[in-house]
């Protein structure tokens, strides 16, 4: 699929008027599954491909941190599109995460070996894919 071109990035933090290409993280549409989630506010701009974990206390999604606690140490999915969660104290944002499929490995960020295990993922360096 082609990438969508915008006159400006749909999230703040970039030069207005500059062109931006929204990356598509899907390598293939075959067999992919996504779901809508609530991403907790105050995490700044999260690029597409960010691995997320879900906090057990509030059921919101945060950037995956293997050394974290409260649920964020378990990878739950990969952010489908960039989202601006704002600065500390900002409101929550709705987003889509991919929970199964074949992604472009170069666009997946924050996936360590523990995240691969959590997601049941494999990386194919020849094809450049991240499959789970």
trRosetta pair geometry for C-beta under 8 A, 3 or more apart (Angstrom, degrees):
i j d omega theta_ij theta_ji phi_ij phi_ji
1 24 5.6 -172 80 -145 107 173
1 26 7.3 34 28 75 123 113
1 29 7.4 78 -31 -45 123 115
3 21 4.8 55 122 180 139 100
3 22 5.8 179 -177 70 95 61
3 23 6.2 -33 -123 -112 131 31
3 24 5.5 -144 -97 -13 78 97
4 21 7.5 151 77 -157 44 56
4 22 4.6 -3 61 42 95 120
5 19 6.4 -9 -170 -171 100 109
5 20 7.5 152 -156 79 55 46
5 21 5.7 -28 -102 -103 71 72
5 22 7.7 -150 -79 10 23 82
6 9 6.5 117 88 -92 137 27
6 10 6.2 -109 -138 -39 166 87
6 19 7.1 154 80 -157 53 60
6 20 5.0 -18 62 63 103 95
6 21 7.8 178 20 -88 77 25
6 22 6.5 70 -13 -32 113 103
7 17 7.0 -35 160 -135 90 37
7 19 6.6 -57 -138 -104 31 67
8 14 7.2 164 -173 92 81 110
8 16 5.3 -1 -127 -146 141 59
8 17 6.0 1 -82 -38 107 20
8 18 6.6 82 -117 53 68 57
8 19 7.9 -82 -76 -104 35 28
8 20 6.5 43 -180 4 23 118
9 12 8.0 158 95 -83 107 10
9 13 7.5 -65 94 64 142 77
9 14 4.2 61 23 48 141 144
9 18 7.5 1 -17 77 93 95
9 20 4.2 103 -75 -49 76 169
9 82 7.9 -36 -170 86 107 151
10 20 8.0 -143 -6 81 65 144
10 22 7.8 11 10 -83 113 122
10 82 7.7 144 65 79 93 109
11 14 7.4 77 82 6 71 108
11 45 5.6 130 133 -123 141 111
11 82 5.8 -115 0 126 141 115
11 83 7.1 149 -88 -164 142 18
11 84 3.7 159 -154 -39 116 119
12 45 7.8 -141 74 -73 61 119
12 84 6.0 90 35 -137 77 162
13 45 5.2 -99 25 -37 162 145
13 84 7.0 176 -5 -113 120 122
14 18 6.4 -109 153 57 104 124
14 20 6.7 65 127 -79 161 134
15 18 4.3 67 85 -13 103 127
22 48 7.5 93 -175 -23 77 147
22 81 6.9 -4 -171 -138 119 98
22 82 7.4 -129 -137 13 88 108
23 48 5.4 -166 72 67 99 137
23 49 7.4 -22 98 -26 132 118
23 104 8.0 -107 169 56 113 141
23 107 5.7 -176 143 -122 141 138
24 104 7.8 92 101 -3 66 129
25 48 5.2 -155 -40 153 118 110
25 49 5.0 174 -109 -75 133 86
25 78 6.8 -148 142 133 153 124
25 80 6.5 -145 38 -143 123 47
25 98 7.1 -140 96 -7 124 143
25 103 5.0 -10 154 -150 92 105
25 104 5.7 -133 -159 34 50 92
25 107 4.7 -146 -117 106 85 139
25 108 7.1 101 -159 -66 119 71
26 29 6.1 52 156 -76 144 58
26 32 6.0 -44 -127 -68 120 167
26 98 7.3 164 -82 -94 88 148
26 101 6.4 -49 -126 151 92 140
26 102 7.2 73 -164 81 67 65
26 103 6.2 -66 -107 -110 34 61
26 104 7.4 36 84 -14 12 87
27 101 8.0 160 39 147 82 94
27 102 4.4 -77 61 127 113 95
27 103 5.7 121 -11 -179 95 9
27 104 5.1 142 -71 -62 88 63
27 127 7.7 75 -166 145 150 110
27 128 7.7 167 -107 99 132 81
27 129 5.1 -38 -25 -115 174 99
27 130 7.8 152 -16 37 128 65
28 31 7.6 26 109 41 110 85
28 32 7.2 168 96 -37 66 112
28 101 7.3 -165 73 -176 75 92
28 102 4.6 23 36 64 101 123
29 32 5.9 -90 -155 18 40 118
30 102 7.3 13 65 19 86 120
31 100 6.9 -81 149 132 85 105
31 101 6.2 164 104 -112 73 64
31 102 7.5 63 72 -9 103 94
32 98 6.1 -44 -170 -145 109 111
32 100 6.4 174 -147 98 43 66
32 101 3.0 32 -115 -103 88 130
32 102 7.0 -101 -75 25 100 61
33 98 7.1 117 79 -160 49 63
33 99 5.3 -51 98 64 100 90
33 100 4.2 32 33 47 106 101
33 101 6.5 -169 22 -44 54 97
34 80 5.8 26 -133 -62 140 140
34 96 4.8 32 164 176 127 111
34 97 6.3 172 -153 86 81 34
34 98 5.0 -47 -94 -97 89 54
34 99 6.6 143 -116 8 32 80
34 101 7.8 -9 -54 -19 80 140
35 77 7.5 -122 43 -89 95 167
35 96 6.9 166 83 -148 23 72
35 97 6.3 -19 59 58 72 81
35 99 5.9 14 7 -12 105 128
36 94 6.2 0 -171 -174 105 102
36 95 7.3 160 -149 86 62 29
36 96 5.7 -44 -93 -94 57 70
37 52 7.6 157 93 114 158 154
37 54 7.8 -113 -154 -95 135 109
37 60 7.9 121 164 -153 95 49
37 61 4.9 46 143 -16 136 135
37 77 7.6 163 -21 56 149 142
37 94 7.4 159 82 -152 36 58
37 95 6.0 -28 64 69 83 77
37 96 7.3 122 16 -120 81 22
37 97 5.4 7 7 1 132 113
38 59 7.5 59 52 113 116 84
38 60 5.0 -72 103 -121 100 83
38 61 6.6 154 83 13 49 87
38 92 5.1 13 -177 166 102 134
38 93 7.4 146 -159 76 57 36
38 94 6.2 -39 -101 -98 59 61
38 95 8.0 117 -124 24 15 77
39 43 7.3 -91 161 33 103 136
39 46 7.0 -124 -175 27 150 150
39 52 7.2 -88 -112 -127 98 146
39 60 6.8 97 -154 -179 15 94
39 61 4.9 -49 -104 72 62 100
39 62 7.7 132 -157 -81 70 35
39 79 7.7 41 -89 -108 140 116
39 83 5.7 105 50 104 158 152
39 85 5.7 -107 124 -89 110 119
39 92 6.5 158 77 -166 47 79
39 93 4.9 -22 62 68 101 90
39 94 7.4 154 14 -113 84 9
39 95 4.9 24 -18 13 124 125
40 43 6.4 90 88 -26 84 117
40 55 7.3 33 -40 8 141 130
40 58 7.3 80 -90 94 119 136
40 60 4.1 96 -60 135 92 137
40 61 6.7 -162 -6 69 81 43
40 62 5.4 -8 30 -80 125 84
40 85 6.8 44 99 -158 48 139
40 92 5.8 -50 -124 -112 33 92
41 85 5.0 179 -134 179 42 88
41 86 5.4 -8 -163 53 98 109
41 89 7.3 -49 120 109 122 19
41 90 3.8 -146 -180 93 119 76
41 91 4.9 151 -68 96 150 16
41 92 4.9 -103 -29 -72 92 39
41 93 6.6 116 -83 -16 75 82
42 85 6.1 -54 32 135 28 108
42 86 6.4 -26 -72 89 37 81
42 87 6.3 1 -127 139 62 29
42 88 4.5 52 -141 -114 113 39
42 89 6.1 97 -87 7 114 30
42 90 5.3 169 -61 35 60 86
43 46 6.1 19 112 -53 119 110
43 62 6.7 172 -81 -143 143 72
43 63 6.0 159 -161 -19 137 107
43 85 4.3 29 45 69 85 147
44 84 7.6 -60 165 -149 37 64
44 85 6.3 13 43 57 21 93
44 86 7.5 -87 -93 90 27 13
44 87 7.2 39 -82 -92 66 49
45 82 6.6 6 -178 -176 93 108
45 83 7.6 175 -151 91 54 37
45 84 5.0 -23 -101 -106 77 74
45 85 7.5 -177 -84 21 25 71
46 50 4.7 -82 -178 16 100 161
46 63 6.7 -161 -114 -78 120 100
46 79 5.8 176 134 -76 118 176
46 82 6.6 173 90 -152 55 60
46 83 5.3 -3 56 58 101 82
46 84 7.8 -175 20 -87 68 26
46 85 6.3 43 -10 -10 107 111
47 50 5.8 125 65 -41 63 103
47 79 7.5 134 101 86 39 133
47 82 5.1 -28 -134 -104 42 98
47 109 6.7 53 71 20 114 141
48 79 5.9 -141 -135 110 41 94
48 80 6.4 -31 -139 138 97 26
48 81 5.2 -29 -91 -133 108 24
48 82 5.0 -67 -34 -47 78 67
48 107 6.4 -18 109 173 94 119
49 78 6.1 -15 -146 -178 37 110
49 79 6.5 -38 27 65 18 86
49 103 7.2 144 -119 174 87 136
49 104 7.9 -62 -101 72 125 86
49 107 3.9 -146 -82 146 147 79
49 108 4.7 -136 -169 -96 99 33
49 109 5.3 82 118 4 103 83
50 63 6.1 -64 172 -119 122 88
50 64 7.8 173 161 13 77 92
50 78 7.1 154 74 -157 34 64
50 79 4.4 16 51 18 85 128
50 109 5.5 -27 -100 67 56 100
50 110 5.9 43 -156 13 62 134
51 63 7.5 73 80 -163 62 61
51 64 4.2 -39 115 16 97 139
51 75 5.1 -35 177 -132 117 114
51 77 7.7 173 -149 97 58 30
51 78 5.7 -36 -97 -100 58 74
51 79 7.8 -118 -61 -2 14 84
51 108 6.8 53 -53 -175 95 91
51 109 6.9 -141 -3 88 83 49
51 110 4.1 -142 34 91 103 108
51 111 5.1 136 -51 -70 143 73
51 115 5.3 6 -177 -154 160 147
52 61 4.5 24 169 179 132 115
52 62 6.6 146 -156 73 83 27
52 63 6.5 -69 -110 -108 63 28
52 64 5.7 -168 -134 -39 8 87
52 75 7.4 102 72 -149 34 65
52 76 5.9 -52 99 57 80 94
52 77 5.7 -15 56 68 100 74
52 78 7.2 161 11 -104 85 21
52 79 5.9 96 -30 -50 118 89
52 97 5.9 -95 42 -110 133 141
53 61 7.0 156 80 -151 29 69
53 62 5.9 -29 67 67 80 81
53 63 7.5 11 22 116 86 23
53 64 4.3 110 -26 -106 98 68
53 65 7.0 -100 20 23 138 60
53 68 7.1 168 65 67 153 138
53 71 6.0 166 152 134 105 69
53 72 3.9 125 86 -148 131 46
53 73 6.5 100 -144 18 165 16
53 74 5.4 122 -139 68 111 52
53 75 5.8 -76 -80 -97 85 32
53 76 5.6 120 -128 -3 39 98
54 59 6.4 -4 -179 -155 111 44
54 60 7.1 173 -147 90 71 23
54 61 5.3 -43 -94 -95 70 68
54 62 7.6 137 -110 19 22 76
54 71 5.4 -62 97 152 57 126
54 72 7.5 -170 55 -87 15 54
54 74 7.5 -41 40 79 74 98
54 76 4.9 40 -13 -28 100 160
55 58 5.4 21 93 43 120 83
55 59 7.0 -81 78 -29 72 12
55 60 5.8 2 38 58 108 72
55 61 7.7 -173 5 -97 78 18
55 62 5.8 55 -36 -3 103 121
55 70 5.1 3 -144 134 87 108
55 71 4.7 140 -133 63 28 123
55 72 5.8 -5 -76 -49 76 90
56 59 7.5 19 -154 -72 24 55
56 70 5.9 -142 31 179 89 63
56 71 4.0 160 -25 -52 81 133
57 70 5.9 -32 -9 -164 108 115
57 71 7.5 -156 1 7 68 128
60 92 6.3 -110 -129 -124 134 129
61 76 6.9 -120 -120 63 105 133
61 77 7.8 -47 -131 52 141 104
61 95 7.6 -102 64 58 138 115
61 97 6.9 -171 -130 -43 167 143
62 65 7.6 -38 120 1 111 102
62 68 7.9 -162 102 178 131 169
62 72 4.8 -40 75 -109 120 124
63 72 7.4 39 81 -165 46 121
63 110 6.6 -133 -173 -120 92 164
64 68 7.9 -155 -180 20 40 132
64 72 6.3 178 -130 177 37 76
64 73 7.7 90 -166 -130 73 19
64 74 7.9 -105 -134 89 98 23
64 75 4.9 15 -121 -98 146 79
64 76 7.8 -174 -84 16 107 71
64 110 5.3 134 61 145 106 127
64 111 8.0 46 75 -87 151 50
64 115 5.9 70 152 -102 155 122
65 68 3.5 85 86 -28 110 117
65 72 5.1 24 37 129 90 113
65 73 6.3 -53 90 -87 63 60
66 73 5.5 69 -152 -149 31 80
66 112 5.7 -52 -36 51 145 137
66 114 4.7 107 -124 61 125 145
66 115 7.0 -99 -71 -43 106 86
67 73 6.9 -165 44 -108 7 107
68 72 4.0 -35 106 84 149 108
68 73 4.7 -164 67 -60 76 80
69 72 7.3 22 60 41 21 91
69 73 6.4 12 -87 -22 29 120
71 74 6.1 -60 -167 33 53 104
73 114 7.7 -42 174 140 81 142
74 118 5.2 166 -162 -136 67 136
75 111 7.2 58 -115 -118 158 75
75 114 7.5 143 -10 117 110 76
75 115 3.9 82 -39 -141 150 82
75 118 4.0 133 45 84 89 138
75 119 5.2 -51 105 -43 121 99
76 97 7.1 41 109 132 91 157
76 99 7.2 -36 157 -114 69 96
76 118 7.6 -63 -59 148 38 123
76 119 7.9 144 -143 -88 6 87
77 97 3.5 90 118 149 135 125
77 98 5.8 168 -171 73 99 42
77 99 4.5 -52 -101 -87 116 68
77 119 7.6 129 -89 -112 34 114
78 97 6.1 142 64 -164 31 84
78 98 4.8 -21 62 53 93 98
78 103 6.2 -30 87 -67 162 164
78 108 6.0 -53 -133 -123 139 97
78 111 7.9 -18 -93 -65 113 118
78 130 7.8 99 -62 111 162 137
79 82 7.6 73 138 -95 127 28
79 83 6.7 -119 -162 8 131 109
79 95 6.2 -18 -141 152 93 140
79 96 7.8 108 -159 85 52 53
79 97 5.7 -46 -92 -105 39 80
80 95 7.1 172 39 168 88 90
80 96 4.2 -19 26 94 137 99
80 97 6.2 -162 -21 -109 88 21
80 98 5.5 116 -78 -35 90 88
81 95 6.8 -150 60 -151 84 95
81 96 6.7 55 13 47 95 97
83 93 5.1 158 176 119 123 147
83 95 4.6 -67 -59 -86 152 131
84 93 7.2 144 74 -78 47 159
85 90 6.1 140 151 87 60 130
85 92 7.6 -18 -142 -138 94 38
85 93 5.4 -121 -102 5 69 125
86 89 7.9 -83 122 77 119 57
86 90 2.7 144 91 -112 135 170
86 91 7.1 58 25 37 147 57
86 93 8.0 150 -1 -42 94 116
87 90 5.6 115 54 -33 47 114
98 101 5.2 -73 -175 33 122 127
98 103 6.5 143 86 -69 158 120
100 132 6.0 -118 -126 109 53 73
101 131 7.5 -110 122 -138 33 59
101 132 7.1 6 45 61 43 69
102 129 5.3 -20 -170 -163 98 124
102 130 7.3 144 -161 72 49 48
102 131 4.8 -10 -107 -102 78 86
103 107 6.8 -115 165 69 104 103
103 108 5.6 93 114 -58 135 115
103 129 6.9 132 69 -161 43 67
103 130 4.4 -27 67 64 97 103
103 131 7.6 -176 22 -76 66 39
104 107 4.6 55 85 13 103 110
104 108 7.4 177 89 -20 54 85
104 128 6.3 3 -156 135 70 102
104 129 7.0 -60 -111 -109 32 53
104 130 7.2 7 90 15 15 98
105 108 5.7 -54 -149 24 41 113
105 123 5.6 88 -117 -145 137 98
105 124 7.5 -159 -37 56 138 58
105 125 7.5 -87 74 -101 168 50
105 128 5.0 -140 35 180 106 58
105 129 5.7 100 -31 145 101 3
105 130 4.3 134 -93 -40 73 93
106 128 6.0 -11 -23 -171 99 115
108 111 5.2 5 143 -7 117 132
108 130 4.8 23 -13 -15 154 169
110 115 6.9 115 128 -61 73 166
111 115 4.4 -132 -144 93 61 137
111 116 6.1 84 172 -57 102 78
111 119 7.8 -46 -134 16 112 141
111 121 7.1 -55 -162 79 135 155
111 130 6.9 122 35 -141 174 139
112 115 5.3 102 47 8 59 102
112 116 7.3 -109 107 -5 35 90
113 116 5.5 -49 -150 32 37 116
113 117 6.6 38 151 -18 65 103
114 117 5.6 -53 -152 36 35 112
114 118 6.3 39 150 -22 66 105
115 118 5.4 -49 -144 35 35 115
115 119 6.1 17 162 -4 67 111
115 121 7.4 -9 126 32 75 132
116 119 6.3 -66 -144 48 24 98
116 121 4.6 -105 -144 68 66 97
116 122 7.3 85 -166 -84 112 29
116 123 7.0 -67 -115 -22 131 101
117 120 7.5 24 -173 -74 29 39
119 132 4.4 -25 147 -143 107 156
120 132 5.4 121 80 -150 72 91
121 130 6.0 1 -173 -180 128 82
121 131 6.4 154 -153 81 72 41
121 132 3.7 -45 -89 -73 83 111
122 130 7.9 173 85 -153 39 43
122 131 5.3 -15 59 62 85 95
122 132 7.4 157 14 -74 58 65
123 129 7.2 175 -152 91 48 52
123 130 5.6 -12 -104 -104 77 67
123 131 7.8 172 -86 20 28 72
124 127 4.5 15 114 40 122 102
124 128 7.2 -38 93 16 79 17
124 129 4.6 13 48 52 106 94
124 131 6.8 34 -8 -4 107 113
125 128 7.0 30 -159 -80 33 47
